Amino acid sequence: MQTIIANGYSVFFNEFIYIYLNSILDKDVYSKLFIVVDSKTSEYCLPNFIANLATEVPIEIVEFESGEQFKNIETCFEIWSAFTDLGADRKSIVINLGGGVVTDLGGFVASTFKRGIEYINVPTTLLSMVDASIGGKNGVDLGSLKNQIGTITNPNAVLIDTNFLTTLPQNEMRSGLAEMLKHGLIQDKSYWDKFKNLSNLTTDDLDTLIYESVQIKNNVVSQDPTENGIRKALNFGHTLGHAIESYLLENTEKNTLLHGEAIAVGMILESYISMEKSLISKEEYAEIKAVISEIFGFVEFSQNDIDEIIKLLIHDKKNEFGKVQFVLLNGIGDIKINESASNELIFKAFEDYKV
């Protein structure tokens, strides 16, 4: 697969990633290499990654516990402290090896340590390959509120090795599909159509779909790097999806959802709102609901759950002047940004979701 050129960096795939990485590490410009991993990628991905490195640059491994609950400023403090204790300086480089939590948090740590040091993302989950590692968004959660603290700072490169996907459980693979479905819905109907029947999907097909998904995200980000306009399209499904994810994270008696699982719910709900505002047809909504629910099933919400989720919408990052703003579909393959929806309409979306 050909390299994709993004804003100030490139996305390399499979056999090209170690050629690129070893070439830059061989140039004697870095004092130390810090590889940030969580406990899962340390076990399942790090040994193979290290085996493919050919460098004399000193390597330090910095590990933190796996899970969204550790994507916080306390973990950042521990990593900043580890960097300091291990002699990191402004000529050090960070490699974030892991899923979305690792690339989000590792990018934030690198972009703020000593006012910013260089970093590279090596995503190991489907979701991080097609979404989290691309576009320069870095951040951590504030309590249960998603990505409230962060920066937009581009990596030096993104290195995608799809062999890492063999280490993933099925639910993690399914989680990544949500962002790929989203990319089709917001910009490319023909790409969306490819997901209507996943039963015959081969490994080569998946590699191609990942590549096309990265192209779609990169195309959106390139037009609007700092999210003042069209980049907001990438938040389709995320206004309600993030609120659902946050609510379940802060309620220990509830089963949590992976990011993509929550976004899948959000996409169905926000598609319903799009239909009710006459932006998509009933047939388009029925198709979206059927395709997504076939992959993800349904999540049960009580009336109290819905009330609390709606309260959390006020914290969404797209909000302006205290107003909740949605990204809605304007037909499959197109969007409208900065759209409003009444609480009554949101309740109706949840009611329809239950059916």
Sequence and secondary structure as in RCSB ss.txt:
>XXXX:A:sequence
MQTIIANGYSVFFNEFIYIYLNSILDKDVYSKLFIVVDSKTSEYCLPNFIANLATEVPIEIVEFESGEQFKNIET
CFEIWSAFTDLGADRKSIVINLGGGVVTDLGGFVASTFKRGIEYINVPTTLLSMVDASIGGKNGVDLGSLKNQIG
TITNPNAVLIDTNFLTTLPQNEMRSGLAEMLKHGLIQDKSYWDKFKNLSNLTTDDLDTLIYESVQIKNNVVSQDP
TENGIRKALNFGHTLGHAIESYLLENTEKNTLLHGEAIAVGMILESYISMEKSLISKEEYAEIKAVISEIFGFVE
FSQNDIDEIIKLLIHDKKNEFGKVQFVLLNGIGDIKINESASNELIFKAFEDYKV
>XXXX:A:secstr
   EE SSSEEEETHHHHHHHHHHHTTS  S EEEEEEHHHHHHTHHHHHHT    S EEEEEE  SGGG SHHH
HHHHHHHHHHTT  TT EEEEEESHHHHHHHHHHHHHGGG  EEEEEE SHHIIIIITSSSEEEEEETTEEEEEE
EE   SEEEE GGGGGG  HHHHHHHHHHHHHHHHHH HHHHHTTS  TT  HHHHHHHHHHHHHHHHHHHHH T
T SSGGGGGGTTHHHHHHHHHHHHH TTS    HHHHHHHHHHHHHHHHHHTTSS HHHHHHHHHHHHHHH    
  HHHHHHHHHHGGG TT BTTB  EEEESSTT EEEEE   HHHHHHHHHHHH 
